Amino acid sequence: MKGYYWVYRGDKEYKNHNLQEAINYYEYAIKLHPKHYRAMYNLANIYVAYEDYYSALLNYKKALAIKPDYEVARINYAIILTETYKTDEAIREYEKVTETKPKFIKIPFLVDNKKSYNHNRGVAFYNMGLAYRTKSLLAGLNRAERKKYLQKADDSYKKALETLNNYNANYNLALINQLLKNQHQAGYYYCKAMEIEPMEYEAHFNLAVLLMDMKNYTGAASEFKKAGLILDSKADTTKHKYIYDVLTQVNQKISASDNTEYFKKLREADEKNSLMKYKAGKLILDEFEDEDLIKSFSQCSNREIFVGEGA
């Protein structure tokens, strides 16, 4: 019982962010109760915060030796393996999570472990995708190896989307397809990411680059402008300047093609956005409603050419 008391003390300090005190209590608790896997798990998490990855891995491994089906610990263990460039080991750990066949327990209003299992499985597939993407970068100039790992990342992200239909999964799946030159698939998932998180500039920026590659300069200009406005609202001047420099180049390409219809629409958009004001370097909305702005940003340019590509 003494071991449980010191775990309780450790939990209390952990919640209050008194990490060194929490470490002391957890380590003492483990001496008294050597099989308390949750104390080992929390101890590992604290070592991650201190970037002591060796101690973190050691404690995750100890917790998993006692409780092999501790999925959250296994996922965290794999994440740190990836951080320490042990990518192959990390992938094997993610596979253990995704291949587990648990017994589902459902007690109305009390227990439903199927939901937590599906969530953990989605997280494992998502992080497996990140690990394969890392391996593609390490492949360097070996194009065949690089493509192989990008395709494995693509497969992992698609499996993650079965339970984790969030911005990050869609965005990373789009990015992988952009690297694989699957332009329409990439555009489809960037559009999906924007629907979920309209005010994240990366999806708008990458879609703009994609549309430029497709020589769709009108659509690219629209997305570069959205990305610039988002960064402007966050007063991110460095990225903001770069985006508007690229936007100027895109507009020059449109001008060279004498696309008068585009510039007509651009003037109309500028008049509409004139309701935006600047104060202390940040974008302030006047009469233009937040909801209207978010709705307009969630609708990606040239969506019609990407619809159905991800099915």
MARGU-382412 format. One record per residue: residue in three letters; x, y, z of N, C-alpha, C in turn. Coordinates in steps of 0.2 Angstrom, whole numbers, plus 5000, padded with zeros to 4 digits. Atoms other than C-alpha are relative to their C-alpha. Example, Ala and Ser with C-alpha at 12.3 -4.5 7.8 and 13.67 -1.06 7.14 Angstrom:
2
ALA500449945000506249785039500450065000
SER499649944999506849955036499650055003
END
This chain:
311
MET500449945000500050005000500450065000
LYS499549945000501550125003500150024993
GLY499949985007501950114985499550044997
TYR500649965003500250174980499950075002
TYR500049944997500350314992500550054996
TRP499549955003501950384984499850014992
VAL500249995007501250354966499450065001
TYR500549955000499750464972500350075001
ARG499749944999500950594978500450034994
GLY499749995006501950584962499550034995
ASP500649985005500250604952499950085002
LYS500249934998499850764962500550054998
GLU499549955002501550844959500150014992
TYR500050005007501450794941499550054997
LYS500649955003499750884938500250075002
ASN499849934998500551034947500650024996
HIS499449985004502051034935500650015004
ASN499450004996503251004949500449944998
LEU499850065003504150884939500649965004
GLN499550034997505750854949499749965007
GLU500350034994504650814965499649944998
ALA500450065003503550694954500549954999
ILE499550055001505150604949500249975006
ASN499750024994505750584966499449955003
TYR500550044997504050514972499949944996
TYR500150065004503850394957500549955001
GLU499450054999505550324959500049965006
TYR500150034994505250294977499449955000
ALA500650045001503550214973500249944997
ILE499850065004504350094960500549965005
LYS499650054996505650034973499549965005
LEU500550034995504149994985499649954996
HIS500550045004503049924971500349994993
PRO499650015007504249864956499649994994
LYS500450015006502749824945499550054999
HIS500549955001501849984945500150044993
TYR499849985007501850014926499850074999
ARG500249945001500850174927500550065003
ALA499549964997502150254938500650014995
MET499550005005503450204925499850044994
TYR500249965006502450274911500050085001
ASN500049934998502250444920500750035001
LEU499349984999504050444924500350014993
ALA499850005007504450414906499850074997
ASN500349935003503350564901500450065002
ILE499749954997504250674913500750014997
TYR499350005003505950624906500050034993
VAL500049975007505350664888500050085001
ALA500049924999504950844895500750035001
TYR499349984998506750854901500449984994
GLU499650025006507350784884500549955002
ASP499650064998508150634893499749944997
TYR500350055004507650514880500249935002
TYR499850064998508750374886499649975006
SER500450024994507850374903499349994998
ALA500750015002506150394895499949934996
LEU500050065004506450244883500049945005
LEU499950054995507050144898499349995004
ASN500650014996505450174908499449984996
TYR500550025004504250154894500149924999
LYS499850075002505149984890499849965007
LYS500150034993504949934909499249995000
ALA500850014999503049974909499749954995
LEU500350055005502749874893500249935001
ALA499850074998503749724900499549985005
ILE500550024995502449724914499350004997
LYS500649995003500949774903500150014993
PRO499849995007501249734885499450034996
ASP500649975004499449794879499950075002
TYR500049934998499849964886500150054994
GLU500049985007499450044869500350075000
VAL499849935000499750234874500850005002
ALA499350004998501450184882500449984994
ARG499650035006501950084866500050064995
ILE500049955005501450234855500550055002
ASN499549954997502450354866500749984999
TYR499350035001503950234866500250004993
ALA499950005007503850224847500250074998
ILE499949935002503750414845500850025002
ILE499449984998505350434855500649964997
LEU499550045004506250294846500150044993
THR500049965006505850394830500450075001
GLU499649944999506550554838500749995001
THR499350024999508150454842500349974994
TYR499850035006508250394824500049935000
LYS500050085000507850214828499349994997
THR500750005003506450224815499849934998
ASP500350065002506350044810499749965007
GLU500350034993506149994829499350035001
ALA500749974999504750124830499549974996
ILE500550035005503850054815499849945003
ARG500250074997503849884823499650015006
GLU500449994994503149954839499350024998
TYR500649985003501750044829499649944997
GLU500450065003501349884820499749955005
LYS500350044994501149794837499350035002
VAL500749964998499749924841499549984995
THR500550015006498949904824499749934999
GLU500250075001498949714824499749975006
THR500350024994498249694842499349984999
LYS500750015000496649604843499749995007
PRO500349994993495849664859499349975001
LYS500750024998494349594868499650075002
PHE500449944998493049734868499549995005
ILE500450004994492149774884499550074999
LYS500549955000490549884883499550005006
ILE500549994994489549934899499750074999
PRO500349935001488350074895500150055005
PHE499949944996488850244902500649995004
LEU499550014996490350164910500749984996
VAL499450025003491550074899499949984992
ASP500050025007491850064880500750004997
ASN499350005002493650014876500150004992
LYS499950005008493249994857500250074998
LYS499949935003493250184855500850025002
SER499349984998494950204864500549964996
TYR499650045004495650054854500150034993
ASN500049975007495150134837500450065000
HIS499649935000495850304842500749985001
ASN499350024999497550224848500249974993
ARG499850035006497550124832500150054994
GLY500049945005497250284821500750045002
VAL499449964998498650374831500649964998
ALA499450045002499850224828500150014993
PHE499950005008499550224809500250074998
TYR499849945001499750414809500750015001
ASN499349994998501350414818500549954996
MET499650045005501950264807500150044993
GLY499949965006501650374792500650055001
LEU499549964999502750504800500749975000
ALA499350045000504150374803500249984993
TYR499850025007504050314785500250064996
ARG499849945003504150494779500750025002
THR499349994997505750514790500549954996
LYS499650055004506450354781500150024993
SER500049975007506050434764500550055000
LEU499549945000507150584769500749975001
LEU499350034999508550474775500249964994
ALA499850035006508550384758500450044996
GLY499649955004509350534751499850004992
LEU500150005007509650514732499849944997
ASN500250075003509050334731499250014999
ARG500749995002507450374722499549945001
ALA500450064999506750194722499849995008
GLU500150014993506950184741499650065003
ARG500449944997506250364744499349994998
LYS500650015003504750324733499649945004
LYS500350064997504450154742499850025007
TYR500249984994504450234759499450065000
LEU500549955001503350384753499349964999
GLN500650045001502050254747499849965006
LYS500150034993502150164764499750055005
ALA500349944996501750334772499350014998
ASP500649985003500350364760499549955003
ASP500550054998499550194765499950015008
SER500149994993499850224784499550065001
TYR500549954999498950394783499349994998
LYS500750025002497450324774499749965005
LYS500350044995497250194787499950045006
ALA500149954995497450334800499350035000
LEU500649975001496050424792499349975001
GLU500650044999494850284795499750025007
THR500249994994494750334813500250075003
LEU499849934998495650504814499950054994
ASN500149955006494850624801500150075002
ASN499949934998495750774807500550044995
TYR499649965004496850914800500649974998
ASN499350035001498550834802500049944996
ALA500050065004498050664795499950024992
ASN500149985007497350754779500650044997
TYR499449955002498750884778500649954998
ASN499450045001500150754779499949954994
LEU500250045005499250634767500150044993
ALA499949955006499150784754500750014999
LEU499349985001500950824757500449944997
ILE499650065002501550644754499849994992
ASN500250015007500450634737500350064996
GLN499649955004501250804732500749984999
LEU499350035001502950724734500049954995
LEU500150065005502350574724499850024994
LYS500349975006501750694711499349974998
ASN500750015001499950634713499650065001
GLN500249944999499350804710499350015002
HIS500750004998497450774711499949985007
GLN500150034993497550664726500250055005
ALA499749954995498650804735499550055001
GLY500549955000497350934730499449985004
TYR500650024996495950834737500150005007
TYR499850014993496750804754500150075003
TYR499949934998497250994755499450035001
CYS500749985000495451034752499749985007
LYS500350034994494950914766500350035006
ALA499749974994496150984778499850075001
MET500349934999495551164775499350005002
GLU500750004998493751114778500049995008
ILE499950014993494351054795500350065004
GLU499649954996495551194800500150064994
PRO499949955005495251344788500650055001
MET499649944999496451464796500749975002
GLU499350025000498051354795500350014994
TYR499749975007499151434782500449954996
GLU499550055004500251274777499649974995
ALA500450035005498751194768499950054994
HIS500249955006498351354758500750014996
PHE499449995004500251384754500249944996
ASN499850065004500551204749499649994994
LEU500550005006498951204738500250054995
ALA499849955005499551364730500649984996
VAL499450035003501251284726499849944995
LEU500250055004500351134719499650034994
LEU500349975006499251244708500450034995
MET499549975004500751334702500349954995
ASP499750065004501551164696499549984995
MET500550025005499851134687499950054995
LYS500149945004500051304679499350035001
ASN500649974998498451354687500150065004
TYR499849954996499051524692499550045003
THR500649964996497351604696499949975006
GLY500150034994497051474709500550015005
ALA499549994996498751484715500150075004
ALA500049934997498651674718499550005005
SER500549994994497051654728500249965006
GLU499850044994497851524740500650035003
PHE499449964997499451624742499750065004
LYS500349944997498351774746499749985007
LYS500350024994497451674759500549995005
ALA499450024995499051604767500350075003
GLY499749944998499751784767499550045005
LEU500549974995498151854776500049975007
ILE500050044994498251714789500650025004
LEU499449984997500051754793500050075002
ASP500149934998499651944793499750005006
SER500449994994498351914806500449985006
LYS499550024994499751824817500650045000
ALA499449955000501051964813500649964999
ASP499450045002502251834806500350034994
THR499849965006503151954795500549974996
THR499550035004504551844789499749954995
LYS500350055005503451704781499550054996
HIS500549965004502151844776500450034994
LYS499749975005503451934766500249964994
TYR499850055005504051784757499449984996
ILE500650025004502251734752499850054995
TYR500249955005501851904745500550014994
ASP499549995006503551904735499849954995
VAL500250055005502951734727499350024997
LEU500749985003501151804725500150054994
THR499849955005501951954715500249964994
GLN499750045005502851824704499449974996
VAL500650035003501151734701499650054996
ASN500449955003500251894697500350024993
GLN499749985006501551934684499949954995
LYS500150055005501351764676499250014997
ILE500750005002499451794675499950064996
SER500049945004499751974668500349994993
ALA499750015006500851904655499549964995
SER500550035004499451794649499350044999
ASP500649955001498251944649499349975002
ASN500650034997496951864661499650065003
THR500449944997495852024663499549985004
GLU500650024996494451924670500349985008
TYR499750014993495651874685500050065004
PHE499849934996496152054689499350035002
LYS500749974999494252104688499849975007
LYS500250044994493851964702500550025006
LEU499549984995495452024711499850065003
ARG500249934998494852204712499449995005
GLU500650014996493152144718500149975007
ALA499850034993493952034732500350055004
ASP499749954996495052184737499550055003
GLU500549954997493552294739499649975006
LYS500450044994492652154750500450005006
ASN499550014995494252134760500250075003
SER499849934997494352324763499750015007
LEU500350004994493352294778500549985006
MET499450024995494952224786500450065002
LYS499649944998495952354796500649975004
TYR499450024997497752344803500150045007
LYS499949964994498152384821500549965004
ALA499450034996499852354830500249944996
GLY499750065004500352244815499649944999
LYS500550055001498852134816499450014996
LEU500649995004497352104805499450005004
ILE500650004996495752164813499450004995
LEU500650005004494052124806499550055002
ASP500549954999492852264805499349985000
GLU500750025001491052234798500049934997
PHE499950075004491752074789500049955006
GLU500050054994491151934801500549955000
ASP499550065000492351804807499749944997
GLU500350065003491151664802500050004992
ASP500049995007491051734784500849994998
LEU499350005002492951744783500249925001
ILE499850074999493251564790499649964995
LYS500350045005491951494778500350014993
SER499749985007492751584763500749965000
PHE499450034999494451514769500049925000
SER500150075000493751334770499949974994
GLN500150025007493351334752500650014996
CYS499349995004494951294742499850014993
SER500049995007495251354725500049944996
ASN500150055006494751244710499949935004
ARG500250064997494051114722499749954995
GLU500450045004492951054708500549954996
ILE499550055004494550974699500249945005
PHE499850054995494950874715499549965003
VAL500650034997493250814720500049924998
GLY500150075001493150624722500749964999
GLU499450035001495050594720500349965006
GLY499750044995495350534737499549945002
ALA500550064998493850404737500449944998
END
